[in-house]
Amino acid sequence: MIYTHRYTIHEAASYVNWLYFFHAWGFPARYSSIAKVHGCVACRQNWLQAFPEDERGRAEQAMKLFDEAQQLLRKWDEAGYCTTFCVGLFDANSDGEDIVLLESGQRIPFLRQQNADEGKPCFCLADFVRPRSSGIPDKIGVFASTVPNTIPIKGLEESLVADRLAEATAELGHLQTRREWWGYAPDEHLTIEELFSEQYQGKRPAVGYPSLPDQSICFLLSDLLDFPSLGIELTENGAMIPHASTCGFMFSHPATCHFSVGKVGDDQLQDYAKRRGVKEDFLRKFLKA
């Protein structure tokens, strides 16, 4: 089952994690707290005064950036722009390091972590889907979110705000998926801070995460979700256009965790290429192996 939903800019903006916006500008995390401050003059002045005197100039810059970002969001919302979220929910089982979609029989290969910390297992994302040998079907989610390329992006600030909107759309879409479409957490009620710290059940690793380092996976996801119908195109290197887009997988298992695959050796690359049905040289440019 595939669900596609459009969110207003106002709806998506409520789920923006401003920490990463300020990080992109080179601000330490503490400056992102401006996003939690009431907009009245007194509250904003109290926020500024909480910084040491030699940091207040920098804090004023952060406040100005945040105000400009809010103006952009209001402008885009008033213009009627919307973001797009799509999730495909597929009955699936794991088979070794592959996930098999039960209806089509399609296999999605994953990479296993090579050098875990001492005493810890070497994880693979396929580990978090019920194995085929159990005889019990499980599910996996495949998602994409994007900000339309019709939004005028004239500079770095617009680009960074659009990037945050794409991630916020994924956050909101994941929430709706857990509660409604997949429905494995219908009674979930978390604060924004709890959402940002991923205190919900499951995970949604995006392509490019350390556990999902193969950018060419985007081509598989495009086939499953029909990226062009969402307004998303892929370059020959698997990059998403519009740039303010993201895609990946959703897992519901409570033990799902983030991890780093690490450097992919020649033996693992050979096995992975065989399971993907592509040549090793094709994958080398995506994995830098």
C-alpha positions in Angstrom: 0.0 0.0 0.0 1.3 3.4 -1.0 0.2 6.6 0.8 1.0 10.1 -0.6 0.2 13.2 1.4 0.8 16.9 0.9 1.5 19.1 3.9 1.1 22.9 4.0 4.3 24.8 4.8 2.7 25.8 8.1 2.1 22.1 9.0 5.6 21.0 8.1 7.4 24.0 9.7 6.1 22.9 13.1 8.4 19.9 12.8 11.6 21.7 11.7 14.6 20.8 13.9 16.4 24.2 14.0 19.5 22.7 15.5 20.7 21.5 12.1 19.8 24.9 10.4 22.1 26.7 12.8 24.7 23.9 12.6 24.9 24.6 8.8 25.7 28.2 9.6 28.4 27.2 12.0 26.5 28.0 15.2 26.9 25.8 18.3 23.8 24.0 19.4 23.0 26.4 22.2 22.1 29.1 19.7 19.3 27.0 18.2 17.3 27.5 21.5 16.0 30.8 20.0 13.4 28.6 18.2 11.9 27.8 21.6 11.6 31.4 22.8 8.3 33.2 22.8 8.2 35.9 20.2 7.6 38.9 22.6 10.3 41.5 23.0 10.8 40.7 26.7 11.4 37.0 26.1 13.8 37.6 23.3 15.8 40.1 25.4 15.9 37.6 28.2 17.3 35.0 25.8 20.0 37.4 24.6 20.9 38.4 28.2 21.4 34.8 29.1 24.5 34.7 26.9 27.9 36.0 28.1 28.5 39.6 27.0 31.1 38.6 24.4 28.7 36.1 22.8 25.7 38.5 22.5 26.7 39.8 19.1 26.7 36.2 17.8 23.4 35.5 19.5 21.9 38.6 17.7 23.1 37.1 14.4 21.4 33.8 15.2 18.2 35.6 16.1 18.3 37.6 12.8 18.8 34.4 10.8 15.9 32.7 12.6 13.6 35.7 12.0 14.5 35.7 8.3 13.8 32.0 8.1 10.4 32.5 9.7 9.6 35.2 7.2 10.5 32.8 4.4 8.2 30.1 5.8 5.3 32.6 6.1 5.9 33.8 2.6 5.9 30.3 1.1 2.9 29.3 3.2 0.9 32.4 2.0 1.9 31.5 -1.6 0.2 28.2 -1.2 3.3 25.9 -1.5 3.1 22.4 -0.1 5.6 19.7 0.7 5.1 16.1 -0.4 5.5 12.9 1.6 5.1 9.4 0.3 5.4 6.0 2.1 5.0 2.5 0.7 4.2 -0.2 3.2 5.2 -3.7 1.9 4.7 -7.1 3.4 8.3 -8.4 3.8 10.7 -10.9 5.4 14.4 -10.9 5.8 16.5 -13.6 4.1 20.1 -13.2 5.2 21.2 -9.7 4.5 18.3 -9.1 2.0 14.8 -8.0 2.6 12.3 -9.8 0.3 9.0 -8.0 -0.6 6.5 -10.8 -0.5 4.0 -9.7 -3.1 6.6 -9.1 -5.9 9.4 -11.3 -4.7 11.8 -8.4 -5.1 14.9 -8.6 -3.0 16.5 -5.4 -1.5 20.1 -6.1 -0.4 21.7 -4.4 2.6 25.2 -4.1 3.9 26.4 -5.6 7.2 28.5 -3.6 9.7 32.1 -4.9 9.5 33.8 -3.6 12.6 31.5 -3.3 15.6 32.6 -2.3 19.1 34.0 -5.2 21.1 31.3 -7.4 22.4 28.6 -6.0 20.2 27.1 -7.7 17.2 27.7 -6.5 13.6 24.3 -5.2 12.5 22.6 -5.2 9.1 19.3 -3.4 8.6 17.8 -6.7 7.4 18.2 -7.9 11.0 15.3 -5.8 12.1 12.7 -7.6 9.8 11.2 -10.9 10.8 13.2 -13.7 9.0 11.6 -15.7 6.2 12.2 -18.9 8.1 9.7 -17.8 10.8 6.8 -18.2 8.3 5.3 -15.0 9.6 5.1 -12.0 7.4 6.5 -8.7 8.6 6.4 -5.2 7.0 8.9 -2.6 5.8 8.3 1.0 4.9 9.9 2.9 2.1 9.6 6.7 2.1 10.4 9.9 0.3 9.8 13.6 1.1 10.4 16.6 -1.0 9.9 20.4 -1.2 8.7 21.5 -4.6 11.3 23.0 -7.0 8.8 25.8 -7.8 9.7 27.4 -4.5 12.2 30.2 -5.4 15.6 29.3 -4.0 17.8 32.4 -4.5 20.5 31.8 -2.0 22.0 29.7 0.9 19.4 30.7 3.4 16.4 29.6 1.2 18.3 26.4 0.4 18.9 25.6 4.1 15.3 26.3 5.1 14.0 24.1 2.2 16.3 21.3 3.4 14.9 21.6 6.9 11.4 21.5 5.5 12.1 18.3 3.6 13.4 16.7 6.8 10.4 18.1 8.8 8.1 16.6 6.2 9.7 13.2 6.8 9.4 13.6 10.5 5.7 14.5 10.2 5.1 11.8 7.7 6.8 9.2 9.8 4.6 10.2 12.8 1.4 9.8 10.7 2.7 6.5 9.4 3.3 5.1 12.9 0.0 6.3 14.2 -2.3 5.7 11.2 -1.1 4.2 7.9 1.1 1.4 9.4 -0.6 1.9 12.8 1.8 0.1 15.0 1.9 2.9 17.5 -1.6 4.4 17.4 -1.4 5.8 20.9 2.0 7.5 20.6 2.1 11.0 22.1 5.5 12.5 22.1 6.7 16.1 22.4 8.7 17.7 19.6 11.9 17.2 21.6 11.1 13.5 22.1 10.5 13.2 18.4 13.8 14.8 17.6 15.6 12.4 20.0 13.9 9.5 18.3 12.1 8.2 21.3 9.5 6.6 19.1 9.4 2.9 18.2 11.5 2.0 15.2 13.8 4.1 13.0 13.8 5.7 9.5 17.4 5.5 8.2 17.7 7.7 5.1 20.0 7.0 2.1 23.4 8.4 3.0 23.1 7.4 6.7 26.1 5.4 8.0 23.8 2.3 8.0 22.7 3.0 4.5 25.8 4.4 2.7 24.9 3.2 -0.9 23.5 6.2 -2.8 22.4 3.9 -5.6 19.6 2.6 -3.4 17.8 5.7 -4.5 17.2 4.0 -7.9 15.4 1.1 -6.2 13.3 3.4 -4.0 12.4 5.5 -7.1 11.1 2.3 -8.8 9.0 1.4 -5.7 7.5 4.9 -5.1 7.6 6.3 -8.7 9.7 9.4 -7.8 8.8 11.3 -11.0 5.1 11.2 -9.9 6.3 13.0 -6.7 8.2 15.6 -8.6 11.6 14.0 -7.8 14.3 13.2 -10.4 17.6 11.4 -9.9 20.9 12.3 -11.4 23.1 9.6 -12.8 24.9 9.6 -9.4 21.6 9.0 -7.5 21.3 12.5 -6.2 17.7 13.7 -5.7 16.3 16.8 -7.5 15.0 19.0 -5.9 17.9 19.0 -3.6 15.5 19.5 -0.7 14.4 15.9 -0.7 15.2 12.8 1.3 14.3 9.1 1.1 15.0 5.8 2.9 13.4 3.0 4.9 11.2 2.6 7.9 11.5 -0.2 10.4 9.0 -0.8 13.2 11.1 -3.3 15.4 11.8 -1.7 18.8 15.4 -2.8 18.7 16.2 -1.1 15.4 19.2 1.2 15.9 21.6 3.4 14.0 25.0 2.1 13.2 27.8 2.6 10.8 28.6 0.0 8.1 32.1 1.3 7.9 34.6 0.6 5.1 33.3 -1.9 2.6 36.0 -4.5 1.7 36.4 -6.2 -1.6 34.9 -9.4 -0.5 31.8 -7.7 0.9 31.5 -5.5 -2.3 31.6 -8.6 -4.5 28.9 -10.3 -2.5 26.8 -7.1 -2.4 27.1 -6.5 -6.1 26.0 -10.1 -6.8 23.0 -9.7 -4.6 22.2 -6.3 -6.3 22.6 -7.8 -9.7 25.1 -5.1 -10.8 28.8 -4.8 -11.5 31.2 -4.1 -8.7 32.6 -1.0 -10.6 29.0 0.4 -10.7 28.9 0.3 -6.9 32.4 1.5 -6.2 31.5 5.1 -7.2 28.6 5.1 -4.7 30.4 3.4 -1.9 33.9 4.8 -2.4 35.1 1.2 -1.9 
